Amino acid sequence: LHVPFPWQEAECGYVIIVMALFWCTEALPLAVTALLPVLLFPLMNIMDSTTVCREYLKDTNMLFIGGLLMAIAIENWNLHKRVALRVLLITGVRPALLLMGFMIVTAFLSMWISNTATTAMMVPIAQAVLEQLHKSEIESNTTGQVSEHVNKAFELQENSSVSSKEAEEKGEWDLGGSSHVLTVEEERKRNEELIEKKHKKLCKGMSLCICYSASIGGIATLTGTTPNLVLQGQVDELFPDNGGIINFASWFSFAFPTMVVLLVLAWIWLQILYLGFNFKKNFGCGASPAAKAKEQQAYDIIKEESKKLGNMKFAEIAVLILFILLVLLWFTREPGFIPGWATVLFNKDDTSYVTDATVAIFISILLFIIPSDFSNNNRDGEQTGGRSKFRAPPPLLDWKVVHQKMPWNIVFLLGGGFALAKGSEESGLSAWLGTKLTPLQNIPHPAIALLLCLLIATFTECTSNVATTTLFLPILASMAEAICLNPLYVMLPCTLSASLAFMLPVATPPNAIVFSYGQLRVIDMAKAGFVLNILGVLTITLAINTWASSLFQLQTFPSWANRTGA
């Protein structure tokens, strides 16, 4: 297609529109669409090929790769499953606590490993627990019905001896007996229907709690979900003098409390929707012996799964230590309130030589060096000269596993977003958009943030959250600069809103995974997700106007955001 306008702003806008359409319709794979700037920007004289290609492997991409290598190592040694089962044993299996336990575990794991992998692991565990609960419920109901039938039969026999006149009326006696049997049978069926209905509601609540918690948990850490990294990369790309304002520690300080509040609200909402308002019953207070026996059987299922894992192996301990070391190094690199180890040891002349990506790659390299086993099992049976051959144990992580599990497409998606942002700046499109959006300065800033969050939360239901943030963040940055608003005031909440994809099965892979088990209808997910979307937007708006405002100084327009020098 020929662009009818001669200026570069229109040409860059054309590229963005084409990529937006391809990302929305998935006419091409998302990663392939992300490569279009490499072709179109040089042809339209927006950027030369060397400059465009340089955008596809930046510091943020290396942070993403390093974080995923650690996540793959955790998955490879089943450390995440051990953590999940241990937490479930602590929380117990009462309905509300079971829901809370699965939500806590899923959210925590999705902070460090991919939301998809977390969901894929947690759903089978939940299914096993739910099946055992259902089986125990049916057995206790059958036993109770038999006992009740026998008791009522004795009552009937006792009552029949009271009146000899009624005993002589045989026809009436038979009718009463058959009526009684019919009543017991109807009651049994009614109880079975109630049990089945209750089980279906619990299954729906459990399925939704897992996929929702995976999406919510991912927002808490910088590497938890890709839109967070898109934000960091876009801020560094558009505002290179920002001083590393978005790092692991600052993001965690802002996003983790937001995640906790939203997770609690989601737990309460799902509890109301699928367990009812009887919180005393949901927590198992005053439960009958039969109910306690049923809970014990489900608890035993989780305990048995935990026993199958056995004692912690050396590899699991090593991966756990490296994981803790990674998190500690991330937090202490630039904590903000005191000089971090990177500033003291490496950074000079206000130049950040060491970033979060440096730490992630350092720990990742150790995964390929440290052996997974130090036992004598690595000695071969053959002996040469009276000595047995020693076979080197495999490392904690090998490249074959990485090649199978690493989502390389996300690297291209991130790069495509950075290329678009750079192209918008080079072509002048960002400045043009900024001038057109200046009338927004008359709208109260909280209202702007709220409306944009609603827009992004709606858009991300139909489009990849990575594509959504990639498309919108450069535009939002230009808008904020034009109205002298701190860019983070709109970029932060919109990035979190991109993870609020709760209404449709196609919105996120976790939603699709739980929907594939056949226990949910689209209307179930839409009904629960709509309210949760509203709660999420309100929570994010609250966060950006309270603790985030003081953390990032959002009430002021920073000098690093004034690219025009006006």
Steps between C-alpha positions, in 0.01 A plus 500: 500500500615851419505757778331817365694734733862595439606558857671241718247530781232353274730225380584396856131519593423273205749240629348515848145459364601201286674334795205573728262333254727199463542469876124523558404254227810278527510486120870440553657352813557771761877465485504523119293819512755639748767466229320732254694814611820333378345494152281811490699764689803487265275491190318814620823678595392520864802317643793314350511123535793495744323735742174304480666163560685638802163546673427126502750398767519753778558484874134418566514200266799360689317549830207307353727217382684480833178492699356229278813285531452498877131419455584210268745361757232518771254315276760247389563383857134517614584753768182693424285191559664435836430857609139477379422179687671622817289816511179303435584272792532809719177670390282187513207391281196682641325675209603859568846405624549264206412783264738731684777239501487445125488875438801571721708223345406589143563872551835439669622262231388728217714776651806300398403254227268544204128535563433222250735250664358580844143444383588180315652358819235615748185393311571121516571528873172685550313240293634214714394676821155585361440143382583364845273755667216405266552128553501542878186715485312233302612221733399690813164587342430133411593385849283768655201407283523129589522583869208740475289243311563236768414740781177606332405135444534434873291809571234376259492157664475656845220731397308210341471319831338800666170458320365149427229655289756647257682166494182326383459744209752325279445701187570824677807345664645396162425839352676670789803274462533555127450871548776501757741311272418740219571795727838359606592434136404853400697640790805297398480630144449853623807474723704361212392790281594747772839334544560506125399864477722592793791308345461673163503841667810410698670376180418826325627707790820295525568518125449874489705563813802332339497686168416832665772458764755422229423829324485698825820351642695583185467875558691490831852465360676661207563162337163354600328579171622646172305833503702603807820459301346682205442797731856498629637477147273775367586736786872443443453539124284814506661666804865388510584749779246356747776364727369143505183599680335169409701217653418181683486658846295808405256294297453248781436779751222632277349185350518247784254686731274552199511127429418410861198731511369372167558137600301547822216666308500218245487241779206674667314541170544136393402387847178702485426387143562126539502419873225731620486757778527246783862573594470296822408190300761571233776508761379169645395636839273251677541240225342157550714186547409388147618832356823479696559146372446621144751782553750255645478279190570797272784604729645150471501533120719810521720336763547193280599717202752677722645167618550388140752779454718351775771695679652807338780409262825690475386653171183640658696647791754655263230654278320633809820661631572658161143627481523663844838648404352640178213670684733642767739640239208655312363667813833630627645620168323839520257493796446876475519603866873407527777451243485147362789261445510586129553870577767431761699242303449557128311813392708814444438856382120457524519216247319174581737232381315224685124450448242238597583321174864462613385323816256275311762388249758441777268262686393339172861418411544335840207270415703362209815458715386352832448120481164353592642214707809439715424139595697191396228401255701662223771234508488254211505129569799443272838513662831590337817413687309435821322833479141566408429767242340818628223640284439870550147567627274717285469868596192649662388615157597390150437673169275224365244571774534874445446461126177307562351733763626849415231715331730670251204672334473739795854624433391610151178650640697711745741605224214592267357727768832674555542546124153657476578739784830602341336541159227721648763721655724518191212572262347771718177307554537514878532879496204533261281283723604704800382825347166346402439371852563827685123565557509212750677726750159643595387159631589408863797267507329222702219497244754464218665205675164334571374535142827373352499199735147412389604535135806276538312241710235477229748491212711226657203262509530465123871563444824368647597697809851540356362644177266727695775655711734520202244699301369730772800587720681724246174685431435544872854629550448764229167600648646538850790708373263727307288581805801517739390190691747250641501224234507231767165625630330352194754239390510312833123446543449416134774237516328334796163529327636300208512201737131534592382258232240307700188484282574280197668159457710636211624800699796318660654150487407435869135574417515264203659222708231496769224538239630193314405277798133547410374617839444861396276675251591829339222670696652372828835657422342819366279546808780446748756686290292812441473578872866411552601734217316785670659414836840482332470840333384659827785336692760619249353852502522498880861380488615760250352783707633383838818299560621512136467878499749542783723217379553640148425870575211489254361838607791678327607518136860371501778659296584168335151491344545837326654380173419822311670724754196726511 
